[in-house]
Structure formats: C-alpha cells, structure tokens
Amino acid sequence: MPRIRQADVDEVKARTNIGDIVGERVALKSAGVGSLKGLCPFHDEKSPSFHVRPQVGYYHCFGCGESGDVYSFLREMDHLSFTEAVERLAGRIGYTLHYEDGGAAPETSGRSRLYAANAAAAEFFRGQLLSAEAETGRKFLGERGFDAGAAAHFGVGYAPRGWEGMMKALTAQGFTRDELLAAGLVSQGQRGVYDRFRGRLVWPIRDVTGQTIGFGARKLYDDDQGPKYLNTPETIIYKKAQVLYGLDLAKRDISRGDPRRVVVVEGYTDVMACHLAGLTTAVATCGTAFGAEHIKVLRRVMGDDNASGEVVFTFDGDEAGQKAALRAFTEDDRFNAQTFVAVAPNGLDPCDLRLQRG
C-alpha cells in the first residue's frame, strides 16, 4: 500500500491545532501559559490530569501516562490506523495528500467506508422526506410542533416503504452490499438483502464530532410489525452504550454553561423539543439504558471536576419513564456534578410539555 509522503504528514500536523481536535471530545480549560487541561478520555478520573499543549502539538495524562500527538490521539480514540488518522485530518483542512513513488491514494479503509455509507444514507433519507410518500412522516412531525426547518436542523429523514430503495441508491454510488451490511443499513434474511429501515421517520445518530454513525427510526404505519423504534445494530463505529443523541449539537453549550448543565431525556423528539425551546444542552440515549459509559462521555464534555455542574434526568412521566429516571439516578455518585430527577406536570414528556406549555 502506498505510503503518505512524510512532508505531507508533517504539514498536516503543523496545520492542525491539537487543542481543537481534543476539545471536540474533552472540555479543556487553561492550565497556565500554553497548556490546557481536562478529564482524561483514556481513563476514568474525578480531577483533571490530562494536559494538552497546542503550541507543542502534544498531550500527556499524569494519571494514566497516555501521551502523544494529534495522530496518536485520533488512533486511540477512534481506533484508526496511522494512515486513516492522517487522511481524516487532511480532509478536515482541505489538504491534498501525496503518496510515495507517485502511487495513487490507497483504498479507503473499512471504517472510513462505514462513515461514508452512513453519510450517504443520511442524505438519501433527508431527500426522501420531501417525497409524496413521506406525507405521513411530515404530518407526524407537524403534529408534534416540528416544521421543515426543525427537521432540517436535526437531519430528520424518511425511509421509503419498499425493500431496497436505499440499497439501490447507495450501491449506485459505489457502496457494496457487504459495506451496507457492516454499517447496519441493510439486513439479510430469507428474502435476501433488504433495507433495514422501511416506512419510517429516520433520525441520524452522530458521534460527538458530528459524524453520522447510525440511525434511529420510528414506525408510522399500522401494518408495520416491527418495534416502535428501530435502531442501527452494533457496528464497529456504533456502540450504543457510548452514544448520546444530540451531543454533537449540545456539547458547545454544555461546556460553556454556568453552571454546566446537561438534561438527559428519553427520545429523539424530546431532544428536538428541548433544543427548540431553548434548552440546548439536552441529550438522549439511543435505545438503551443510561449507563456508566454514557457518564464517562458526559463528564469529559462537561469538564466535571467539581460540584458546580448539574445533570437533570427528565424522562417520560409514566411509570416506565420514572423507573428509567430513577435507575439512571442511581449512578449519581459517578458524577461530581449535582444530579436531579425532574418530573413534568401531569406526567408530560418534554415534547408534549413544549406543545402544551411552550
């Protein structure tokens, strides 16, 4: 496989601020001249011992000993090869890489192909929301107070009812069926390979950097025998125990709030309702209980090193929702921040609360 020229490796590194890359995942604060610190993303800790020096392009954790440059950070966090890390950063800054011996760029890695497939699927679903067939989906959104602008802001789309509409669209773009299977976009059964999401509203699930890694889909039709919500299965890029829906949109306001506050709700429409009502630090789990891995992610984004922050669990007001909130609340000792359970008047969920109370 052709190697990237060393001059390009050095140039991309020189043009990239490691503080920006780390700061997408970890809340960093000043630690003196030329140094930033935050909670280590490589081990669980209560006080920040992870230091980043942007001018030097280096990070080091005095707690666990992890250290390196921007390439090693991406390799450790996202399980990338060295080449993948360089290519990702080059793409980020619009730099054209050259390869030794005049070789062409190597085939894009499997992991990168999954990101690309998910991005292509998200674009397909967004386009389908404008179709005549998607009227039921648009009506569903409208009844919950979400207009076209809200749908566009959150990337909401529609999966057509046929068995292979998305698959045909993406294979026409060069994706193989094996890649679509690995991305969790199609399923395989007695009738062969077919679209996993059919006749549903679709929400893209993004990681903290904003890359689409999966989808959550709500059924719309009575003849749909599947579950009310269907999510992407576990893949090499989608681990539901580590993903919080809406965190890519909420992270900036979470890290800059005073106090730093996170509101944990139950579903996609609840996150939408909160953000549109001005509560822009709301996030939700993706088809799984709120657990220890979610807490680690939130603590890094919050910079949870003292008791000044707040985490508010506000799930549905029914019995199941209250039990889920109390289950999440049992993990409160893992936070330095204060934790609360909030129950809306008359048991309303956040989406209904916005509709009825504004």
N, C-alpha and C positions, 0 to 999 in steps of 0.2 A: 504494500500500500504506500503510495507517495507520501512523503513527509512534508509538513509545512516548513517553509524556509525559516531559519532561525531569526533572520532580520524581521520577518513579519510577526513572529511570536513575540519578540521584544517590543515591536512598535505597538501592537495591540495592547500589551500590558502597560506600556508607557501612557497610552491614551485613555486608559480605564482607571477611574478612581475606585479603589477597593472599598472606600467608605460607602460609596453609593451602592455597590453590589451587596455588601454585608448589611447595609442599612435597610435593604428591602425585606430582610428577614429578622433583623435584630434591632431593637430600639437602642440607639447609641447616644451617649451624652459626652460632653467634654471631660477629659481626664488630664488636663494640663496642655501645655503647648504641643501641638502636633499629634495629640493622642486622643482617641475616643474609646469608650468602654461600654459594655453591655453584658447581658446574661449570655453565657456560653451556649451556642447551639449544639455543641457536641456532648455535653453532659448536663445533668440537672443540678442547679445550684440556686441558693437563696440570695446571695450577694454577687454582684458582677465582678468577674475576674478575667473577662475576655477583652483584650485590648487590641485596637486597630490603629495603625499608624499610616494614614493615607500618603504622606509625603515619601515614605519609605516603601509603600506598597506591601505591607506585611501585617500579619495578625499573630497574636500569641495568647493562649489561655494559661494563666498562672495557677489555675485549679487542676486541669487535666493534662496540660502540657502540649495540647494541639497547637500547631503553628504552621505558617506557610504564606504563600502569596495568593493572588486572586484566582489563579488557576487551581491551586490545591483546594481552596475554599469551595469552588464550584464542584470539583471532583468529589469531595467528601459529602457535600450537601445533596447533590443531585445524582450521585453515582455515575458520573460521566468519565469517559476516557480523556486523556490529555488532549487529543485532537478535537474531541467534541467540545471541551471547555474553551479552547482557542476559537473554534468556529462559532460558538454561541456568542462570545464577546465581540468577535469581528462583525457578526451580523448586527449586533446591538449598535455599533458605532458606524456601520456602513463601510467597513474596510474590506477591500478585495484581497483575499489571500492568494499567495503564490506557492507552488509546490516544487520540491526539488526535482532536478532533471527534466523540468518542463512538463511534469506529469499533470494530468487533469485532477480535479478535486476528487477525492475518494467517494465511494458510495456513502450516502448519508446513513448514519447508524440506525439501528433498530429503534432505539429510544427516541431519537430525533424524528423518525418517521411516525411514531405514535403521536408525538406533539403535533406534527404537521397534519396527520389524519384527523385528529380532534378539531384542529383549527378549521380544516376544510368542512368537516361535518357541521360545526357551529355556523359557518357561513351558509351552508345549504339549508339548515333549519330556519335561520333568520329569513332567508328568501321565501321559504315556503309559508311563513306566517302571513304573507301578503296574498296568497293564493285564494281562490274562491272556496276551495275545500276547507280552508282554515277558519271559516266564519265562526264555527262553534268555539274554536280556541280564542278568537278575538272577543267573542261575546263573553266567555268565561272571564277574561282579563277585565273587560269593561265593567262587568257586574261587581268586580272587586276593586274598582276605582283606579285601574291602571290603563292609561291611554297609550297611544303608539310611541310617544316619547319615553314613557316609563319602560315599555317593552324593549325599546332600542337601547336604553341605558344599561339594562341588565342582560341584554343579548338574548332575550326570550325568543324561541322559535317554535316551529311546528313540524312534527314528523308525519308525513302523509300515511294514509291507511294501507297502501299497497305493501307488498312483501319485499320489494327490492329497489324502491325509488332512490334512497340514499346510496345504496351499494352501487347502483349503476352510475350515479353521478360521480362518486369518488373513484371508481375503477376507471372511468373515463379520464380522470385527472392523473392516472398512473399508479394509484394505490392497489396493492394486491389483496386478494381475499384473506390471505394469511395475516397481512398487516391489519386489516379491519377486524379480524377475529382477535388478534393480540391487543387491539385498542378497546375491545369490548363494544364495538359499534354494530357488529353483526353476531348472530348466533348460528349454531349448527344443530340441526335436528333431522327427523325423518324426511322432511321435505327439502333437505339440503341446507345451504347457507342463505340466511334471510336477515332483513333489518331487525335489530333488537327493539328499536323504538318505532311504533306504528300507531297512527291516530292519536297522538298525544301532544300536549304542550311540553316544550323542552327548555330546561334551564341549563346553560353551560356552567360547569363547576370548574373554577380556576384555582390554581395554586396562588401562593402569596405574591408571586411575581407577575401574575396576570395571565399566565399561560393556561389554556383550556386543557384539562386532564381527564374530564369525564362529563357526564350529563345526569340530570335528574328529570324524570318525565312523569307527568300526571295524566291519567286516563280521562277521556272526555265522553266516551260513548258507552251506552248501556250494554252493548254486545261484547265489550272488551272484558275477557275473563281474567285478565291479569290483575296484579295488585294495584291499589290506588296510586301509589308512587313506585316507579321502577328506576333504579339507578344503574349506572355502569358497574359491572363486576370489578373485583380487584384486578389490577393490571400492574405492570412494572412501574407505571408512573402514577397510578391512582390507588392510594391507600386510605380508605375512608376514615380510619381511626386517627389519621393525622391531618385531615382536611376540614376546613370550616368554610361553608358557603358565605360569600360576601366579604371575606377577609381582605381580598385584593382591593376592594373599594373602601373598606373601613380602616385599614391599617394606618393611614396617614393621620386621620383624626383621632384614632386611639392613642397613637404615640405622642400627639401634640396636646391632648386634652389636659385640663387642670380642674379637677383631678382626672387622671387617666381612667376612663370608664369603658367597659365592654358590656353590651347587653346580649345575652345568649337566648335566642328564640328557637322555635321548633322547625319552621319550614321556610321554603323559598319565598312564598308570598308574604310571610311575616317580616322577613328581611327587607323585601321591597317596600312594604308599608312603613316600616320604621324609618328607612332612609328617606323616603319621600315626605315623611312628616318631620324631618329634621334630625332624627336620631340616627346619625350616620355611623355609629360605632356598633351597629347590630350585626351579628353573625349567627349562623345556624349549623348544626351538624348535618351530615348527609346520609340519612337512613340508618343511623346507628346511635347508640347512647353516647352522651358526653362523657369522655373519659380522660385518663391520665395523659395520653399523648396530645389530646386537644389542649390540655392545660399547659403543657410544655410550649406548644406553639404560641398560645396567647401570652404567656409570661414573657417570652422573648420579644414579642411585638410591643407589649405594654412597657417593658423595662421594669418588671415587677420586683423591685428591690426594697420596697418599704410598704407601710400600711396605708399610704395615701390614696392608692388606686381603689377602684370599685368594679366588682363583677356582679351583674344582676341577671338572674335566671328568671325569665318570664315566659313560661310555656303555656299551652292551652289550658283553659280554666276547668276542663272536665277532669274526672278522676285520674285518667291515664296521664294527662298532662301534668297534674300536680305531683303524681308519683315520680314522673320523669324529672321534674324540677328538684324534688327532694333528693332523688338519687344523685343528681349532679351536685347538689349542695353538700352531700356527704364528703366530697373531695375538697372541701373548702380549706383544709389545713395545708394543702399543697400550694396555695396562694399566699403571698404576703399581703395582697390587697384584701380589703373587706369584701365579703360576699353576702348577697341578699337573694331572697326569693320574692318576686313581685307577682301578685295575682290581680288581674284586671277586674274592674267592676262587672258584676253579673257573669263572671266566668268567660268574658270575651277574649278571643285571641287577638294579637296585635293587629291583624288585618281587619277584623270586624270592628275593633276599637277605633281604628282610623276612619272607617266608613261611618260609624255612628257618632263619634265624638270629635272627629277632625284631627 
